[in-house]
Amino acid sequence: MHAPDFSLPARHELVLRDYSAAHGSHAHDHFQVLIGLEGVLEIEVEGRGAGIGAGEAQVVAPGDRHDFQARGRHSRCLVLDTTHAAWARCAERAPVDAPQLHTLARYLAQCIQQPQASALALLHGPALLLEAWRPAPPTADSRRRRIDWPALADWARARWHEPLSVADLAEVACLSASQFAQRCRDEQGTGPMQWLRALRLAHARELRLGGLSVAQTARRTGYRSPSALTAALRR
């Protein structure tokens, strides 16, 4: 079986599928998203068994062999066959909001039965299912705002004579002080003031290596005295 080529535009097929008590088994080269509508579908994926009842869902990854049959006489699922690579992460966990996903699946099932009147819904159905399973993070929230750390460092280096604070750094980064502090810990591995002190000390080392005296270096980098700079360099 060939691996799916995710460099090509994603392909989708959205269908209603009825399952009987007859046993089936296969694998395919795309993701298969199953959302239960009626009955229970017994499914075993690569030796891991599960039941997909109404409102429950599962993603089968490309190449995973799965055995399936309805529990009882009949089961119905909304099935999306897709090559969209984003479904890989959905295969690792349950839907974020299962009731919302089920409501959407029931609506799309009705659309499939009336395709001429629901062309737009069916066109966007695959994307809506992905969004309902794994809501995209807001693009405008503070966690997504990019911090230009080199530019922020240059800004700070030009102001060693000022008593810089977390609030000052956060204002330049267009974040609140708490948001900036968290982003600094996440992205730089340290708190804002520790990052600032390390930056100041690195600048002092550069100036000393360039031949500047201790006193001149202390003045340029905002240390209160040459002895304070010497102590910091020793530490």
C-alpha positions as CSV (number, residue, x, y, z in Angstrom):
1,M,0.0,0.0,0.0
2,H,1.3,3.4,-1.0
3,A,1.8,6.2,1.6
4,P,-0.4,9.2,1.0
5,D,1.3,12.1,-0.7
6,F,0.5,15.1,1.6
7,S,2.3,17.5,-0.8
8,L,-0.7,17.3,-3.1
9,P,-4.0,19.2,-2.4
10,A,-6.1,17.3,0.2
11,R,-8.9,15.1,-1.2
12,H,-12.1,14.5,0.7
13,E,-15.2,12.3,0.4
14,L,-18.0,12.6,2.9
15,V,-20.6,9.8,3.0
16,L,-23.2,8.1,5.1
17,R,-22.2,4.5,5.6
18,D,-24.4,1.6,7.0
19,Y,-22.7,-1.3,8.6
20,S,-24.2,-4.8,9.2
21,A,-23.2,-7.6,11.5
22,A,-21.0,-9.0,8.7
23,H,-17.4,-8.8,9.5
24,G,-15.2,-6.5,7.4
25,S,-11.4,-5.8,7.4
26,H,-9.2,-3.5,5.3
27,A,-6.6,-0.7,5.3
28,H,-6.4,2.4,3.1
29,D,-4.0,5.1,2.2
30,H,-5.9,8.0,3.7
31,F,-7.4,9.0,7.0
32,Q,-10.9,7.8,7.8
33,V,-13.0,9.7,10.3
34,L,-16.0,7.8,11.6
35,I,-18.7,9.6,13.7
36,G,-21.5,7.4,15.1
37,L,-25.1,8.3,14.3
38,E,-27.1,5.1,15.0
39,G,-26.3,1.8,16.7
40,V,-22.8,0.8,17.6
41,L,-19.9,0.0,15.3
42,E,-17.4,-2.4,16.8
43,I,-14.0,-1.6,15.4
44,E,-10.5,-2.9,16.1
45,V,-7.6,-0.8,14.8
46,E,-4.2,-2.5,14.8
47,G,-5.4,-4.8,17.6
48,R,-7.0,-2.0,19.7
49,G,-10.7,-2.5,20.0
50,A,-13.4,0.1,20.5
51,G,-17.1,0.8,20.0
52,I,-18.4,3.8,18.1
53,G,-21.9,4.6,19.3
54,A,-24.0,7.7,18.6
55,G,-22.0,10.8,19.3
56,E,-18.7,8.9,19.5
57,A,-15.9,9.2,16.9
58,Q,-12.6,7.7,15.8
59,V,-9.9,8.5,13.3
60,V,-8.2,5.6,11.5
61,A,-4.7,6.6,10.3
62,P,-3.4,5.7,6.8
63,G,-2.1,2.1,6.6
64,D,-3.8,1.0,9.9
65,R,-5.6,-2.3,9.3
66,H,-9.0,-2.3,11.0
67,D,-11.7,-4.9,11.5
68,F,-15.3,-3.8,11.9
69,Q,-18.9,-5.0,12.2
70,A,-22.1,-3.6,13.7
71,R,-23.1,-4.6,17.2
72,G,-26.5,-6.1,16.6
73,R,-28.0,-5.8,13.1
74,H,-27.2,-2.3,12.0
75,S,-25.0,0.7,12.6
76,R,-24.7,4.0,10.7
77,C,-21.8,6.4,10.7
78,L,-20.9,9.6,9.0
79,V,-17.6,8.8,7.3
80,L,-15.0,11.2,6.0
81,D,-12.2,9.8,3.9
82,T,-9.5,12.5,3.6
83,T,-5.8,13.0,2.9
84,H,-5.6,16.2,5.0
85,A,-2.5,15.9,7.1
86,A,-4.0,17.8,10.0
87,W,-6.1,14.7,10.9
88,A,-2.9,13.0,12.1
89,R,-3.1,14.9,15.4
90,C,-6.8,14.2,15.8
91,A,-6.0,10.5,15.6
92,E,-4.1,10.9,18.9
93,R,-7.0,12.0,21.1
94,A,-10.7,12.3,21.4
95,P,-12.7,15.3,20.1
96,V,-12.4,18.5,22.2
97,D,-16.2,18.9,22.1
98,A,-17.9,15.6,21.3
99,P,-21.5,17.0,21.5
100,Q,-20.7,19.8,19.1
101,L,-19.1,17.3,16.7
102,H,-22.1,15.0,16.9
103,T,-24.5,17.9,16.2
104,L,-22.5,18.9,13.2
105,A,-22.3,15.2,12.0
106,R,-26.1,14.9,12.2
107,Y,-26.6,18.1,10.2
108,L,-24.1,16.9,7.5
109,A,-25.9,13.6,7.3
110,Q,-29.1,15.4,6.5
111,C,-27.2,17.4,3.9
112,I,-25.9,14.3,2.2
113,Q,-29.5,13.1,1.8
114,Q,-30.4,16.4,0.1
115,P,-27.2,17.2,-1.8
116,Q,-28.6,19.7,-4.3
117,A,-30.0,21.9,-1.6
118,S,-26.9,21.6,0.6
119,A,-24.0,22.0,-1.8
120,L,-22.2,24.7,0.2
121,A,-22.5,22.8,3.5
122,L,-21.1,19.7,1.9
123,L,-18.3,21.6,0.3
124,H,-17.1,23.0,3.7
125,G,-18.2,20.0,5.7
126,P,-14.7,18.4,5.9
127,A,-13.1,21.6,7.2
128,L,-16.0,22.1,9.7
129,L,-15.5,18.6,11.1
130,L,-11.8,19.2,11.5
131,E,-12.4,22.5,13.3
132,A,-15.1,20.9,15.6
133,W,-12.7,18.1,16.5
134,R,-9.6,20.3,17.1
135,P,-10.6,24.0,17.4
136,A,-7.8,26.2,15.9
137,P,-6.2,28.5,18.5
138,P,-7.1,32.2,18.0
139,T,-4.7,33.8,15.7
140,A,-4.8,37.2,17.4
141,D,-4.4,36.1,21.0
142,S,-1.2,37.0,23.0
143,R,0.3,33.5,22.8
144,R,0.4,33.8,19.0
145,R,2.0,37.2,18.9
146,R,5.6,36.8,17.8
147,I,8.3,38.4,20.0
148,D,11.3,39.7,18.1
149,W,13.9,38.8,20.8
150,P,16.9,40.2,18.9
151,A,15.2,43.5,18.4
152,L,14.1,43.6,22.0
153,A,17.6,42.9,23.1
154,D,18.9,45.7,20.9
155,W,16.3,48.0,22.5
156,A,17.4,47.0,26.0
157,R,21.1,47.4,25.2
158,A,20.5,51.0,24.2
159,R,18.9,51.7,27.6
160,W,21.2,50.2,30.3
161,H,21.3,53.6,31.9
162,E,17.5,53.3,32.7
163,P,16.0,51.1,35.4
164,L,14.2,48.7,33.0
165,S,11.3,46.7,34.3
166,V,9.2,43.8,33.1
167,A,6.5,46.3,32.3
168,D,8.9,48.2,30.1
169,L,9.9,45.0,28.1
170,A,6.2,43.9,27.9
171,E,5.2,47.3,26.5
172,V,7.8,47.0,23.7
173,A,6.5,43.5,22.9
174,C,2.9,44.7,22.9
175,L,1.9,42.3,25.7
176,S,0.8,42.6,29.3
177,A,3.5,42.1,32.0
178,S,2.1,38.7,32.9
179,Q,1.8,37.6,29.3
180,F,5.4,38.7,28.5
181,A,6.7,36.9,31.6
182,Q,5.1,33.7,30.6
183,R,6.3,34.0,27.0
184,C,9.8,34.7,28.3
185,R,9.8,31.5,30.4
186,D,8.4,29.5,27.6
187,E,10.7,30.8,24.8
188,Q,13.9,31.8,26.6
189,G,13.8,29.3,29.5
190,T,14.1,32.0,32.2
191,G,12.2,34.9,33.8
192,P,12.3,38.4,32.3
193,M,14.6,40.0,34.8
194,Q,17.0,37.0,34.6
195,W,17.0,37.3,30.8
196,L,17.7,41.0,31.1
197,R,20.6,40.4,33.6
198,A,22.1,37.8,31.4
199,L,21.8,40.1,28.4
200,R,23.5,42.9,30.3
201,L,26.3,40.7,31.5
202,A,26.9,39.3,28.0
203,H,27.2,42.9,26.7
204,A,29.7,43.7,29.4
205,R,31.8,40.7,28.5
206,E,31.8,41.8,24.8
207,L,33.0,45.2,25.8
208,R,35.7,43.9,28.1
209,L,36.9,41.5,25.4
210,G,37.1,44.4,23.1
211,G,39.5,46.2,25.4
212,L,37.3,48.6,27.2
213,S,38.2,49.2,30.9
214,V,36.1,47.9,33.8
215,A,35.1,51.4,34.7
216,Q,34.0,52.3,31.1
217,T,32.2,49.0,30.7
218,A,30.3,49.5,34.0
219,R,29.1,52.9,32.9
220,R,28.0,51.7,29.5
221,T,26.1,48.7,30.8
222,G,24.5,50.4,33.8
223,Y,26.3,48.7,36.6
224,R,26.3,50.9,39.7
225,S,30.1,50.6,40.1
226,P,33.2,48.8,38.6
227,S,33.3,46.5,41.6
228,A,29.6,45.5,41.0
229,L,30.6,44.6,37.4
230,T,33.6,42.7,38.5
231,A,31.6,40.7,41.0
232,A,29.0,39.9,38.4
233,L,31.7,38.7,35.9
234,R,33.2,36.5,38.6
235,R,29.9,34.9,39.4
